[in-house]
Structure formats: C-alpha cells, structure tokens
Amino acid sequence: MAEQSAKPYLVRALFEWCNDCGYTPYVTVGVREGVQVPLEYVKDGEIVLNVSPLATNRLMIGNEVLEFQARFGGVARDVRVPMEAIRAIYARETGQGMAFEEAAFVPGGGLPAAGPVALPSAQAAPASLPGPTLAATPLRVLPTPKSTAESDDPSTDPGTGPGTPGERPRLTRVK
C-alpha cells in the first residue's frame, strides 16, 4: 500500500488553527493543468485565495483536492485545486503558516513518483522514518496596508497588499 502524503493533513490542520485563532486562512496556488480558478486573477502563474468560511461556500479540503465556491467580482465561481498545486497556507493577519516544496509537474502526465526531499539541517528527519519526506518551511508575510478608514490616502484599496496600490501580498521565507 502506498504511503499517503502528509500535505492535506497539514493544510487542514493549519486551516483549523487559523479559524480557531480568528485569523483568515489564505492559500497560495501554483496554476497549472487541473487547477480550476478564475484565470483573470492569476498573476505570474499563481493565485492567492481566501479560504475562510466567510469567503467560501461548500468548502471541502480532501486528501486529493481543495474545492469550494466563492464570489470573484460579485460572480459565484467554482474553485478546484489539486493538493499538489498548493504552495502555501498561512494566516493573513500574522503571516504564520507553511510553504510546501513543489513537486515537478509533467504536463498531461501528472506528477512523477515522489522521492525523498532533503530537509534543512535544523529540521532533519530521523533516519528511521521510511518513505518520502514532505519538507515545509514556515512563512512570514509582509504586513498589509492600513484599511481605508485608517489610511491618510482615501484612494488606497485596503485589500491589495503591501507597496503600491494593486500590488499583491508577498511571501518571505524565514529560516
């Protein structure tokens, strides 16, 4: 019997942790074949999705796929993301979360057989663990700008992220 990936369990655990703490869970998704997202919101081959219960309808985080319905620009859209395409899950407010090593993608052929992943020395897995290892890296997200009510500039869009208006939030790996 093939060993199941730990990734869906980690995604569900961090999703629950975000909700229990009152944080907004976001996932970063690498857009490729098999990913169903609104393509007009994809930038540089990825999309960041708010997966909080308030932002989604019929959310299901399974072992193979993350699925939900959400409104994009006021229009309800179905979203379907294979677990392999999830690059990170984190709390928007604190940036705490986890990034995942991305497996090589073979167009039309899915993913190649997984092999062991080398972990940084501080996170080295014990040699007694058999099978593939999932490497995850904690994340720190740069702070989002103040809301319009707090901002001195009323033209600033509060949901666009750090930097200039319209710029997306950036993830920074912390080791």
N, C-alpha and C positions, 0 to 999 in steps of 0.2 A: 504494500500500500504506500502510495506517495505521501510524503510529508506535506501538510498544509502550510501555506505562508502565514507568518505572524502579522503581516501588514493589515489585513482587515480587522483584526482584533485590536491592534494599536490605534487604528483610525477610530473605531467605535469607542475605545477607552478615552481617547483624548476628546472626542465629541461629547461624551457624557461628562467628563471633567469640566469642559468649558461651560456646559449648561448648568452644572451644579454650582459653579462659581459665579454664575451670572454673566459670563463672557460670551462673545459672539464667535462661534466656530467658523473659520474660513478654510477652504481647501484650495491649493494651487494644483492645476491640472495641465499636463502636457497634452496638447491637442494633436491627435493623430487618428489613423483609421480605427473605427469602432467607438470613438468618443462622439456623443451627441450633445452638443452645446450650441447656443446661438453664436454663429461664426462672426457676426458683426462686432462682438465683444472680445474676440481673440486678438491678442497683441503679442508679437514675437513668438508665436507658436504655443502660447499658454493663456489660461484664463484663471482668474481668482473668483471663487464662488462663495457666497454667504450661505452656509447650510444650517443656519439656526432654525428652530421650529417656527419662529415668527416669519421667516423669509421663505419657507418651503411648505409644500403640501405633499402628502403621501411619501415622506422621506423613508427610504429603506437602504440601510447600509448592510449589504450582504457580504458573503465571502468572495464573490466574483465581481460584483458591480455595486456602485452607489447610484441610486435612482431617486428622482423627485420631480415635482412640478414647481415652477416658480414664475414670477412675473418679471419680464425684462422690458423696460419701456412701456409698462402697462399691459403687455400682452402675455398671456399664460403660455409657457413653453415647457415641453418635457425635456429633462436632462438625464442622460445616461452616461456614466463614466466607469469604465473597467478599472478595477483596483490597481492594475499595473500602470495606469496613466496618472494616478495621484502622486504628486511630487512632494506635497507637504500638507499638514493640517496644523492650525495654530489659532490662538485666541487673538482676535483683532486688537483688543484693548491693551494687552501686555506683550504680545509677540511671542509668548511661550508656546512651544509646540514641538513638532518633529518634522524633519525633512527626510525623505527616503532616497536611497540610491536608485537610480532609474535603470531598469534592465534594458539591454539593447533591443531595439524594435526591428522586426523583419517585416516589411510591408507585404500584406497578403498571407503571411505565414505565421503571424502572431509573435510570440516570444520564444527565443531559443531556450534550451534546457538551462536551468539555473545552476550555477556553481557557487562555491564559497566566495564570500565577499570579505576582503581584508578590512578589519576594523582598525581605527586608530589605536595606538598603544594604550591610551588611557581607558579604552573601552574593550580591550582584547577579551574575547570569549575564552572560557576554559577549553582546553584541548579535548576534554572528554565529551563535548557536545557534537554528535554526528550530524551530517547533512548540511544543507546550505544555511548561511547566516544572513540575517537581514540587518543591514547597517542603517542606523538612523542618527541624525545629527540634530541637536537642539537648535532652535532658531531664535533670532531676535529681530523683530520688525521695527523699522524706524517709526517714530510716533506720527499719528495722523494729525492734520491741522485742526485748529480750533473750529467749533461749529460756527455757522453764520451768526448766531446770536452773540457769540463771544468774540468774533473777528472784528477788527477795525475796518476791514475791507468788505463791504456787503456783496461784492461781485464774486467772492471766493465760494466755490462749490464745496460744501463740507464733506462730501463723500469721495473726493478724487484722490486723496492721499497726499504724501509729503511733496514739497517742492512747489513747482509752478502749478497753477490750476490745470486740471486734466491729466496730470501725471499719476501713474499707478503707484500703489504702495510697493516698496522694495523690501525683499527679504535679505537679511545678512546672516551668514553662517557664523556661529560663535563656537569656538573650540575650547 
